[in-house]
Amino acid sequence: MEPAAYRKRYLSLLPASPRVRRLDDALPALDERNFYLKEGEVEVVPLSLPQLYAAGVECGHTAARVELKHQIATVSAQLDHFRAVQERAKGDREHLAGELLATQRAFLSSQIEISDMQGSAGRMQMHATHLESSLQSARDRIHALENSSIWRMTAPLRNARLRFKVAHARFRAWQSGLRRLPQLSAMAVSVLKNEGPGALVQRVRAKVNPDERFKPTSLTHYRVEATIAPLAFTSAPMPRVSIVIPVYGKPLLTYTCLKSLHAHTAHDEVEIIVVDDASPEPASASLAMVSGVRIERNTQNRGFIASCNRGAELARGQTIVFLNNDTIVTSGWLEALLRVFAEFPDAGMVGARLFYPDGRLQEAGGIVWRDGSAWNWGRDGDPERPDCNYVRPVDYCSGACIAMPAELFHELGGFDTRYTPAYYEDVDLAFAVRAAGHRVYYQPAATVIHFEGQTSGTDEASGAKRHQVANREVFAAKWAETLAGHRANGVDAEFERDRWAKQRVLVIDACMLTPDHDAGSVRMLAILEILISLRCKVTFVADNLEYRQPYVAQLQQRGVEVLFHPYARSIADVLAKRGAQFDMVMMSRHYIAVKHLDAVRAFAPNALIVFDTVDLHFLRTERQAELEGSALARSAASTKRDEELSLIRRSDVTLVVSPFEKSLLAELVPDARVLVLSTIHEVLAPGLPFAEREGLVFIGGFQHPPNADAVLWYAQEILPYVRVALPGVKTYIVGSKVPTHIRELAAEDFIVTGYVPDVTQYFTGCRVSIAPLRYGAGVKGKINLAMSYGLPVVATTPSIEGMYLVPEQDVLVADEAKAFADAIVRLYHDEALWERLAAGGRENIRTHFSRDVARSAITRLIAFTRGAEQRVA
């Protein structure tokens, strides 16, 4: 206690009544501040920046210098915020922009002076003092301006100006679509010629009216069960998960929770431990009709925290789930929680998405502010909102439903008893998890209904709820150093929601990623995953704003925020609302970039603009025009060349997939900044040995014209030779959207499978993969996919362009029909050659197309962003 209070109590007269010596079984829990420091520990006293400088630089104290660096990093984060505010206020707050710029320069000068401390004590102290005052001054001026009458009066004008810019951007995108009509007409003629009018109509319909639109789920209202009926759980001898449910009275609530667990949880994997905190009616009596559940009763009422800790001590599972008794779990809830631990190795705690019984959103992860107060993100809002439906690190998740490894829970000492009886123990544990080097994740796929306040009420002035206010102060004092890096209450909530992110990246592609259909989606999905692993917050939006499942959910489960209609009305609308947030905007494919590049420049002025070519479209169309001899195709290719090269000149960085394309652009656009980011693969487990394999396989989506041409050429000109030399050997054609004219070619030894969800059996069981492409550009995913399985490939020269492959060592190459067939036959019979090519192909994947290679390229890309350049400076 405080010295004055202790002195007063110590010197007060003792009561006249006889003294009685009381012996307790255990010592009371004491706050750490009541103990002497351990050997080697040093008491840390909060100091201002000038005081830290004096202690660290002038007096030479190492601890003070370390703290000074930490404080400057915090100030740097605050400056990043004010730079964002500066951009939003352009036009109306030029004077504020100048002030913030001066503050930024002062801070950068301070950083430079820190590296040369000798002889700079006076100047450094002056800068540090000025920095603190400038930040506060800027904050006050922003507040005053945004609350002024002039600012409110001019709001309609600003809104009208913004609406005009959005409408103009949408019109420009529509115009660019019209300009593509000559190019599309050449493609239409090709489709009509090779696939027929039905295929053309189908493609046009899919482009104009995507079928995949978001349909909101109907709200379900949940109620507490009216009576308790028999309920039998199957006992798990070796449970993977222990579900701990603390209870005090309210048996109908507890029964409702248990009934939902019975319906939506695998009994053979879990044990359920109900800790009765000395309820007036013992839970064992009120829940006597429930069997297979372990009920443990406290001898006296010890509170929520002690009950949870006791349940954890009794748990046998590798993972502990703490579940309030006023909850209802839904289908797949537990599997979703456990999946986060499997897919995110740094996960130390995972929380669920909480709903109110009437279907409103209660919590989608939590934000903790500098003063220790907390927000439930999305509270009372639409539970289907994109920002509430992707897996992400958070400050904390409500203790109504959280999961964590049992070993980690015990290492951290369980819930901190200083918050007894309850409130803030879940927030404190989340901070402890992060302090131990792990992350706290929010899992939207784990949906749990929470009858909030049913056990402790909602009035902060009475009952157990009154401890919430007091414990907030305890929490704020314990974690003061960590909280110093958080923003003030309510400031830039969207940035605080994703405070873990170093960079914010928007990716715009033509349509939803479908990695089980096309190689381009496989590559882009890998890029998104690598960006997230590099601590980038990634937002993905398809140009057609489609909501195609299960692909949207797959991205969300990987940590990608996915925007779709009606939550995004247009790409221009997205950029107008959120453009200032992004450090990078990546546009995939030239016909997407040409629609939106101007809007990105207008609404995201600070973002690095990245044009991802996927492959050079003009190169592919030029080769197609040469093969078909079409004047219309040649004209379209020429237009596409001019358009694509213009995009490359106007973009900050251009991504290509092969060194060949990079060399070509070095000649055509020598001033462009071009990086190679190719297809991304991992070496997979080998399949059957040579002798046990049989058959040939081709894979490719038929919405890609070169694939349709390749299969047609193979079936008409190569397959007859193969049938003579390898009678009975089957060729499997695997891929989605097969046109009718190719399906009609199917025979006993020419099997057209169409779309196959899992192609593993073909690449682990067939003996040869074929790639008979006659034209194209970029790197062929079909070849790398086969080689990642160790399946040798016979290919044409256009198929292996820019892939580092050496003929006869990594691949067999032939460009004429007879020579291609001969290569297939030779490889089919020669086991030594087969083994050599298999090994060479796998090594080529490791060397040039692995995730490590891609990660290195993406790291270089991130370094070009403005935020990264400022940090380096």
Secondary structure, 3 states (H helix, E strand, C coil): CCHHHHHHHHHCCCCCCCCCCCCCCCCCCCCHHHCCCCCCCCCCCCCCHHHHHHHHHHCCCHHHHHHHHHHHHHHHHHHHHHHHHHHHCCCCCHHHHHHHHHHHHHHHHHHHHHHCCCCCHHHHHHHHHHHHHHHHHHHHHHHHHHCCHHHHHCHHHHHHHHHHHHHHHHHHHHHHHHHCHHHHHHHHHHHHHHHCHHHHHHHHHHHHCCCCCCCCCCCCCCCCCCCCCCEECCCCCCCCEEEEEEECCCHHHHHHHHHHHHHHCCHHHEEEEEEECCCCCCHHHHCCCEECCEEEECCCCCCHHHHHHHHHHHCCCCEEEEECCCEEECCCHHHHHHHHHHHCCCEEEEEEEEECCCCCEEECCEEECCCCCEEECCCCCCCCCHHHCCCEECCECCCCEEEEEHHHHHHCCCCCHHHCCCCCHHHHHHHHHHHCCCEEEEEEEEEEEECCCCCCCCCCCCHHHHHHHHHHHHHHHHCHHHHCCCCCCCCCHHHHHCCCCCEEEEEEECCCCCCCCCHHHHHHHHHHHHHHHCCEEEEEEECCCCCCCCHHHHHHHCCCEEECCCCCCCHHHHHHHHHHHCCEEEEECHHHHHHHHHHHHHHCCCCEEEEECCCCHHHHHHHHHHHHCCHHHHHHHHHHHHHHHHHHHHCCEEEECCHHHHHHHHHHCCCCCEEECCCCCCCCCCCCCHHHCCCEEEECCCCCHHHHHHHHHHHHHHHHHHHHHCCCCCEEEECCCCCHHHHCCCECCEEEEECCCCCHHHHHHCCEEEECCCCCCCCCHHHHHHHHCCCCEEECCHHHCCCCCCECCCEEECCCHHHHHHHHHHHHHCHHHHHHHHHHHHHHHHHHCCHHHHHHHHHHHHHCCHHHHHHHC
